[in-house]
Amino acid sequence: MKYDVAVIGGGIAGLTAAIYTAKAGKQVVVIEKQERLGGRAMTNYKNGAFFNLGGHALYFGDAYHTFRELGLSLQGNKPSTDAHGVWKDTVNTLPLSVTSLLTTPLLTWKGKMEFASWFTKLTKLDTHKYDHISLREWIEGHIKDPMLRNIFYALLRTTSYVASPDLLAAGPVLKQLASSMKGVLYLDRGWAPMVEQLRQLAVKLGVHFVTKNKVVAVGHQNGVVQHVRCEDGTQIEASHVIMTVSPAIAHQLVPDAEYTALHTWRDQAMEATVACLDVTLKRLPKPKQQFVYGIDQTVFLSNHSRAAYVTDDGSQLITLCKYQGPTTDAQQDLQDLEHMLDLVQPGWRDVLVAKQYLPKITVSYDFMHTKRVENPGPAVPEIKGLYVAGEWVTHGELLVDAATASARRAAEHIIAHDRSERTANYGHRNII
Ligand SMILES: Cc1cc2nc3c(=O)[nH]c(=O)nc-3n(C[C@H](O)[C@H](O)[C@H](O)COP(=O)(O)OP(=O)(O)OC[C@H]3O[C@@H](n4cnc5c(N)ncnc54)[C@H](O)[C@@H]3O)c2cc1C
């Protein structure tokens, strides 16, 4: 088996990289260890409901624009931003609109005025100026009102999925917050239709899929990538290999990775994990409380049914997540999530239809943090033909936007590289 490009992993990054390289005329194979494609963008259909692996919102960022460019139909809607905030175990209106700004008991007049001025300032902010300072430094240095600071911590935690403001770089997350002011999309039937459309497009472009087969090594010789080896012994020769796995797995797959940039990228990586509780309820005990930020706790709740078709029987799909720190406790996290549900939707257990609990799932294997030595990828400089992509290969994008942006960077690198080799060979022939 011989290909121009072998892509390891069939999540969003792998599918995007495969499509862009195939569009450029390359022979492409995707190798995915699971039976299904999609990775963390997978959706499970259970008890009449479409459960993503935790709540997923599509921002109007790189992924959205990439999918539109590829002609995908993204059905769903923008959820309303009538928000609440939990502070000292009380649910209050959160000032995310002009009316709620006037009525919220959370802020003093001075705080309200300061918040109102940020609504306009945020979209015009040159966020790159804050790429190398921590979120805490930015908030403490720019927001005067103490309660407004707490609200900003909550908003930016939800935007980034990161609960470490001392490490998170301020610039990228401020940019994402500004972008989220245009709204986000909750997709009908979860993210599965998006994954399926990517798969179909890839197949149409001639991409070959190998599923239920794990890559165990990436062979290279004299500084040039040669092949990938799978668990069942299959060896696939390829001129280019794109690894869309975590930095730790990428390091494991490549012999002598310690002498390459993969070593730095693995060592500098900081994971962001969450505990997710998704429930479907026959009806909402408190219909007005559908979108709630924990202000003094790192829990967030959103009803996806208010904007998207995510259940077949009309029940309401509520997703909650708890942003985790370095140590986690599955039982405590579940208690905290259920406590939030008790506060926001009291009596929810009486109307419960189905439940999904993910005690610890990685949202990103790395994020833009202040201790980063260098941005990873697209190429592994020491091994010609070897690339990385995936949400951790961010150059400032967040979450799935980083997955698509890094995949396109890897594809562009390969295409540009082959073009320059062709030109060089052609030039050589002319001289002869
Ligand atoms: C709870 C949660 C909530 C999220 N919410 C949002 C959100 O609201 N908005 C947003 O933009 N993003 C969100 N994300 C992030 C988004 O889901 C990810 O950024 C994106 O799906 C990552 O895609 P990927 O291709 O980089 O990685 P993955 O999806 O992890 O794909 C990697 C693939 O590689 C496969 N693989 C691993 N090792 C091997 C091997 N050795 N051989 C072969 N295959 C292998 C895996 O099975 C997997 O399919 C969320 C993520 C989580 C977990």
The ligand as an ORCA input file, in Angstrom:
! r2SCAN-3c Opt
* xyz 0 1
  C     -16.532     18.032     26.345
  C     -16.053     18.752     25.135
  C     -16.694     19.905     24.746
  C     -16.227     20.594     23.624
  N     -16.895     21.705     23.227
  C     -16.480     22.392     22.139
  C     -17.160     23.547     21.713
  O     -18.159     23.939     22.293
  N     -16.688     24.212     20.631
  C     -15.573     23.793     19.955
  O     -15.180     24.454     18.993
  N     -14.902     22.689     20.334
  C     -15.322     21.985     21.418
  N     -14.655     20.863     21.820
  C     -13.413     20.513     21.137
  C     -13.598     19.697     19.871
  O     -14.422     18.594     20.102
  C     -12.201     19.239     19.467
  O     -11.355     20.358     19.325
  C     -12.151     18.496     18.145
  O     -13.167     17.558     18.022
  C     -10.773     17.849     18.091
  O     -10.583     17.211     16.853
  P      -9.189     16.501     16.537
  O      -9.334     15.894     15.213
  O      -8.091     17.479     16.763
  O      -9.003     15.402     17.665
  P      -9.851     14.060     17.948
  O     -11.286     14.313     17.767
  O      -9.406     13.564     19.272
  O      -9.366     13.072     16.798
  C      -8.227     12.275     16.910
  C      -8.566     10.905     16.374
  O      -7.384     10.112     16.363
  C      -7.732      8.796     16.707
  N      -6.485      8.126     17.160
  C      -5.797      8.333     18.305
  N      -4.699      7.555     18.338
  C      -4.689      6.841     17.191
  C      -3.800      5.872     16.641
  N      -2.694      5.483     17.290
  N      -4.104      5.337     15.431
  C      -5.211      5.718     14.762
  N      -6.092      6.631     15.245
  C      -5.830      7.195     16.427
  C      -8.785      8.967     17.774
  O      -9.569      7.800     17.928
  C      -9.564     10.156     17.225
  O     -10.655      9.752     16.430
  C     -15.096     20.137     22.911
  C     -14.464     18.961     23.309
  C     -14.941     18.265     24.402
  C     -14.250     16.999     24.803
*
